[in-house]
Amino acid sequence: MTLQLFFMKNLRFIFIGAFIILNIYSFYHDVNSFNKVKNFPFPNNTGIIKIDVGQGEDFWILTENYELYHWDAIRGKFILKLQVSGFARDFSVGSDGSVILIFGNAVWIRKYFESWESIYKNDDLRNISICDRNLVFIANYGYLFVGRYYNYAYSWERYATHYINYQVSCAFHDKSLWFIGYDHYVNLFVDKDTIIIRSEVPFKQIKALSEQHVIGIDEYDTLWEYTNGIWTGIKENVRSATINYNGDIFHIDNNNYIYKISKK
């Protein structure tokens, strides 16, 4: 039997075998792509309080010594951008790369390379979230402050609401507002009198992308992702977490290691 005749007689089996191999490869390729994990070295023993990100790998971290670091993707290392002599309560990164910080009794926004500008002052500011430079939310023990940037300045509105107590998160995709209330449950804010409860267990931290997409850390340090009504467990022993505009998750474990989980 010639080689050509052999291939002709067994062409169907060869095709089926190739099809199976291709499907197995595609399956494992998709799984590995969905669960791709990347580590970022932080050469400092100081504990990390919070991580936040805007687009891609444009992420920042705040340490227990109130040092604010920015990840430099070009040089592949963290750059110290700010060290405050006091208590930095919170910070947030917007989808456009804007960075905002609560320090003392004021809100500061990064204006230039090493320049920060005070844009709001109030006693006992608790938590902050920035959608982009044009929209900022601040939580303050039953009050919600909304800042809008127009004509080179911020105008502020204050809403009295007993729901919001611990954390707010502005969703990048649709600018909806999520929050953790006095009972530590996760909620979607509709207006000052209306909320939609999205969790039946307490959470410590959240970061939102849309009305149907948010991540959060529960009271047992487990990272969860909510999409279209479904909560999915992602990782245990997580100290802080955030999600970028494209849906990649960054998290810090209890050993101070920083990871990125890509879905593409």
GIBEL-V288749 format. One record per pair of residues at least 12 apart in sequence whose C-alpha atoms are under 7 Angstrom apart, sorted by the first residue. I is the first residue (numbers start at 1). J is the second residue. Records with the same first field share a line. If there is no record, write none. Layout:
I = J ; J
This chain:
33 = 263 ; 264
34 = 262 ; 263 ; 264
35 = 261 ; 262 ; 263
36 = 261 ; 262
37 = 259 ; 260 ; 261 ; 262
38 = 259 ; 260 ; 261
39 = 258 ; 259 ; 260
40 = 258 ; 259
42 = 78
46 = 63 ; 64
47 = 63 ; 64 ; 256
48 = 61 ; 62 ; 63 ; 64 ; 256
49 = 62 ; 63 ; 64
50 = 62 ; 240
51 = 240 ; 241 ; 242
52 = 92 ; 93 ; 242
53 = 93 ; 242 ; 243 ; 244
54 = 93 ; 94 ; 95 ; 96 ; 97 ; 244 ; 245
55 = 95 ; 244 ; 245
56 = 244
58 = 71
59 = 71
66 = 83 ; 84 ; 87 ; 88
67 = 82 ; 83 ; 84
68 = 80 ; 81 ; 82 ; 83
69 = 81
87 = 103 ; 104
88 = 102 ; 103 ; 104
89 = 102 ; 103 ; 126
90 = 102 ; 127 ; 128
91 = 128
92 = 128 ; 129 ; 130
93 = 130
94 = 130 ; 131 ; 132
95 = 131 ; 132 ; 172 ; 245
96 = 132
98 = 110 ; 132 ; 133
105 = 121 ; 122 ; 123 ; 124 ; 125
106 = 118 ; 120 ; 121 ; 122
107 = 119 ; 120 ; 121
119 = 154
124 = 140
125 = 139 ; 140
126 = 139 ; 140
127 = 139 ; 140 ; 166 ; 167 ; 168
128 = 168
129 = 168 ; 169 ; 170
130 = 170
131 = 170 ; 171 ; 172 ; 175
133 = 149
134 = 148 ; 149
135 = 147 ; 148 ; 149
136 = 148
139 = 164 ; 165 ; 167 ; 168
140 = 165
141 = 164 ; 165
142 = 160 ; 161 ; 162 ; 163 ; 164 ; 165
143 = 158 ; 159 ; 160 ; 161 ; 164
144 = 158 ; 159 ; 160 ; 161
145 = 157 ; 158 ; 159
146 = 158
159 = 192
161 = 192
163 = 181 ; 182
164 = 179 ; 180 ; 181 ; 182
165 = 180 ; 181 ; 182
166 = 180 ; 181 ; 182
167 = 179 ; 180
168 = 180
169 = 206 ; 207 ; 208
170 = 208
171 = 208 ; 209 ; 210
172 = 209 ; 210 ; 245
173 = 209 ; 210
174 = 210
176 = 210 ; 211
177 = 189
178 = 208
184 = 202 ; 203 ; 204
185 = 199 ; 200 ; 201 ; 202 ; 203
186 = 198 ; 199 ; 203
202 = 218 ; 219
203 = 216 ; 217 ; 218 ; 219
204 = 217 ; 218 ; 219
205 = 217
207 = 242 ; 243
212 = 227 ; 228
213 = 226 ; 227 ; 228
214 = 226 ; 227
221 = 236 ; 237 ; 238 ; 239
222 = 235 ; 236 ; 237 ; 238
223 = 235 ; 236 ; 238
237 = 253 ; 254
238 = 251 ; 252 ; 253 ; 254
239 = 252 ; 253 ; 254
240 = 252
248 = 260 ; 261 ; 262 ; 263
249 = 261 ; 262
